[in-house]
Structure formats: C-alpha cells, structure tokens
C-alpha cells in the first residue's frame, strides 16, 4: 500500500530561486517533448513513446551541459507526465467516447510542479532533502514523523500561493483486515451531503457560501484592475488565496467526516453513482451548494 505524505518546505532565498529554475526547466522540457511528438506524427504518422523520448533524453544529456547537471529521474518524471496526458487523451476518446482536449503546451502559470519518478538521485536524512541542482539541504517541516523503515518510492515538489510543498509517496505494509462487526450504507444526497443507514444524515457544510461575500469583494476588485499591472497581480493572488481557503476547508471537513465513518463501521457500502450526471443540471448545483 502506498501513502502520500505532504510536507511544507522551508527554502532559503537561493533555494527558492533554484526551485523556480528547476520548475521552469521542466516546463520547457515538457513543451519540447510535446512538440517532438506532434512533429513526429505529422511527418511519419507514428507516435513517439515514453521509451523513445527517454532514449533521446540520454543523448540530450550528453550534448547539453545544463540538462546533464540535473538528475535523470527528475527529467523522466516530466516525460512520464506527458505520456500520462496522452494515455488519458486516448482513453477518453476511444474507450469512453468523450470529448477530450488534446495535450497542450504549458504556459508559465500552468506548470507548478516537478518531481522524481524514482527516489534515486535524491537523499532525505529525516530533516533535509538533497539533490543535484539544489544548493545545500532543503529543509522540510515534518509536522508528522515518518516511520524509520519508511520506503520512499517517489516524490513531487509543488508550489502554490502559500509556498512550496513536497509530497512523498511511501510504501507501507498493508494492514490486516479487521473482523466485520458493523455495516452502514451511505447514499449521496442533494439538500444534505449524504444519508447514513444508522444515524440519519450528514449535513452539507456549504463551504463556498461561507466565503461567498469575501470572494465576491475580491473578484470585483480584480475586475477594476488594469490587465498587466502590478496591482492586478497582487489582487489576483488575493483571489487565489480565498479559493485556496475554500479548498482547504472543504478537504479538512471531508477528511474528518470520512475518518468518523471509518471509525464507526467495519464495512461501508456506497452507491455506484456518477456525480457528474447529478450536477449537470444548473438547478442541481444550487441545491447541492456547489455554486
């Protein structure tokens, strides 16, 4: 079983600049690999695979000194992300028959992460992360301790408006199944969040409505700003902060409710329901509280 541990990073100024350079370099690699796939298909009618691009990466690392200074697993993660984007595109088109957008080039504001496909070329001593391209050890705020025998398989560095974070994918032993003593059924509702077979209903927190007034005020201030100005950049960050607060509040509430259900019952039965079909009608969005 694989668990993901998310920790805040505490970089120095030089390390913060190094993180931004690494992120920008991987964005450029992603766009170059995407352009290579498109160009190859137009000229030959064949698709470049992940293995083909990894072989080409080895050649580029020998010819370009800047690329050769970075760990290869760092660049393979970027190529794998592009490969997964193509797999998702073909799966939506061929298998599900859905309308799917073709993988697109990533602008500066649409690429905020990079990672290691395997935990190789990077070291973690329990307090700091060290890898090529990063000056010194990158301090990690361990608000929750990892076990001593934790097997870290991969990691992803991600940036948002509040700073940088690292997500460690850790392999842990699968716990033994506990004996079945209680069973409950959970059914998603419209006016309420869900109905439980034992205790009634779980009320809808309606998180978006609690921040609706503040969000509207920030968005109005954003609409008054001139495009490209420094003030628009600041106000846009304030709008993003409100959205991030809504997301964090909703995720925290979901984690607490799910933990309560897991502690209360040994078996939880839920309906195989396509929520997207339920909320497709605009009136349903207002009832559920997503608007």
Secondary structure, DSSP 8 states (H G I E B T S, - for coil): -EEEEEEEE---HHHHHHHHHHHHHHHHHHHHHHHHHHHHHHHHS----HHHHHHHHHHHHHH-HHHHTS-HHHHHHHHHHHHHHHHHHHIIIIIS-----------GGG--EEEESSS-SEEE-SSEEEETTSSS-EEEE-SS---TT-EEEEEEEEEETTEEEEEEEEE-----------EEEEEE-SSSSEEETTTEEE----HHHHTHHHHHHHHHHHHTS-TT-HHHHHHHHHHHHHHHHHHHHHHHHHHHHHHHHHHH-SEEEE----HHHHT-SHHHHHHHT--
